[in-house]
Amino acid sequence: MIDFIYRYGFEVAGTVASLIYLFYSIREKAWLWPWGIVASVVSLIVFYQSALYADMGLQFYYVIISIYGWWYWLSGETKEEVSVPIKGLRWQLLLKLIAVGGLIYFVLLAALLNIPAMVDIASSDLPYLDSLTTAASIVATWLLARKYIHHWVFWVGINTLSMGMYAYKGLYFYSFLFLVYSVGAVVGYVEWKRIMVQNAE
């Protein structure tokens, strides 16, 4: 039991916090942000131990964007009414985000291929995939913070790739989590679409 807790304790805690985060995210509740912070802090430790350095660094970004998202969502709330609306993504912004995401990908990849040897730590595992999922996650989380419905579409692809990456690394709880995330992204899109239509009436 002690060995299980030592090996999987942080992973299980991160999985539970992430599932709560997903629940509130689908329901469009600002409570997703504090739970996202908890999940990120725990996941940072897990990814460091697994030499997934881009995913580890992503957790710092998640904490910062969660604080911003929390503020942005609450800035539009009065009592139980949410006045910050869910928005659709225009193609002009999509092209800009693809360009930004591509730049982030190449910067991360260069860092993962060179920095570990410079600071004498284990080389990054799966640097190309790790960089891709991290860059895409940065863009998708910004879209969530700004309440663009299409962040859910991004997450379907990101979560599917991440699920395979974590299974390869033996992070089976996280692999299961991202399977749930993939399904949750579809559910979230449908739920947010329903809310958009309801608010437009």
N, C-alpha and C positions, 0 to 999 in steps of 0.2 A: 504493500500500500504506500509506504514511504517512497519507494522507488518510483511508483506511478506518479505521485504528487510531484516529486523532484523533476521527473522527465516531462510530464504533461500538464502540470499545474497551471503554468502561465498560459499555455495554449487553450486549456479548458476555460479559464477565466476570460481570456480574450474572445473566445467563441461565444460565451454567454452574453458578455457585454455587447458584442457585435450583433447578436440576434435581437437584443432589446433595441439597439440602435435602428435595425432594419424595420422592426415593428412600428416604431414612432415615425420613421421616415415615410413608410407607406401611408400612414394615417395623417401625414402632413402636420405633425406636432413638433414644436420646437424642442421638446424633451430629447429628440434625437441627438442634439449637439452635445450635451454633457455626457451622454452615454458613448458618443463617438470619441470624446476625449479620453474616457476611461479605456475604451478598447484600443485606442492608439498607443497609449502609454504602455499597456501590457504587451501589445504586439511588437513594439519596438524591441523589447527584450527577446522575444521569440525569434524575430528575424535576424537579430545580431548573432544569436546562438546558431542559426542555420546558415550563416554567411550569405544572406540575401540582403546585401547592403543598400540597394536602391529601395527595396520595400521598407527597410529600416529607416532610411532617410525620409521616406514618404510619410512616416508617422509623425515627424516633426511638422511637416506641412499640414497634415490632417488636424493637428492640435490648433495651429494658427488659423486655418480656414474654418474650423469648428467654432472658434471664438468669434470670428467675423460673421459666419452664418447665423450663429445664435443672436448676435446683436442685430443683424439685418432683418431676420424674421421677427424678432420682438419689437423692432422699431416700427413695424406696421401693425402691431396687435393692440387692440383695445378690448379689455376683458376677454371674452371668448371669440371675438370676431377677428378674422385674419384679413387685413386690408392689403398685404403684400400679395399680389396675384400670381398664380402660376402662369408662365408665359411659354409661347412656342418659340423655337429657334429658327431665326432667319438664315438663309443660305450664306449671306455676306459674312455674318458672324461665324458661321460654321467654317468657312474657308480660313478666316483669321485664326480660329482655334486649332485647325489642322496644322497651320504653319507654326504656331507657337508650340503645339505638341511635338511636331517634328524636331524643332530646335532643342526642346527639352530632352527628347530621346537621344540625340547625338551627343549632347553635353553629358548626360548620365552615362551613356555607353563609354565615352572616352574616360570618364572618371572611374568606372568599374574596371576597365581594362588596365588602368595605369596606377591608380592610387594604392590599392592593397600592397603591391610590391614596394612602393615608396615608404609606406608606414609599417612594413613588416607584419602584416596580418594575412590570414588565409585569403587566397584569391576568391573573387566573387564567383559563385555558382550561377550558371545560366544567365550570363550578363546581358545577352541580347533580349531574351524574353523578360527578364527582370526590368530592364530599362523600358521596354515597350509597355508593360502593364503599369509601371510607375508613371510614365509620361501621360498615358491615357487616363489614369486615375486622377492625376492633378487637374486635368481639364474637366473630367466628369464631376469632381467634387466642387469645382468652381461653379459649374452649371447648377448643381444642387443648391449651393449657397445662394445663388441668384434666382432660384425657383424656375429654372427652365425644365419643362417636362421631358425633354429629350435626353436628359442625363440618364434616364432609365435605359434608353437604347444603348448608350455607351457601356453601361454596366453589364448588360447581357454578354457582350463580347469580352470585356475585361474579366468578369467573374469566371467565364468558361475557361479562358487561358490560365487564370490564376489557380483554378481548381486542379488542372493538370500539373502545374508547376509545384504546387504544395504536395500533391500525391507523390511526385517524383522525389521530393525532399524528405518524405516520411512524415510530413505534418498532416496527419490524417484527420484530425479534428478540424483544422483550417480548410482542408480539402472538402470535407463535408459542409462546412460553413459556406463555402463559396458555391457549392451546389445549391444550397438553400438560397443564397444571394441571387443566383441566376434565375431561379423560379420567382423569388421575391421581386426582381426587377420587372418581370412581366406583369405580376400582380400590381406592382406600384404604378406602372405606366397606365394600366387600365383604371385604377382608382383615381389617379391624378387627372386622367382624361374625363372621368365622370364628374369630378369636382369642377374642372374647367367649364364643361358644358352647363353644369348647374349654376355656376356663378355668372355665366353669360346670359342666362334667361332673365 
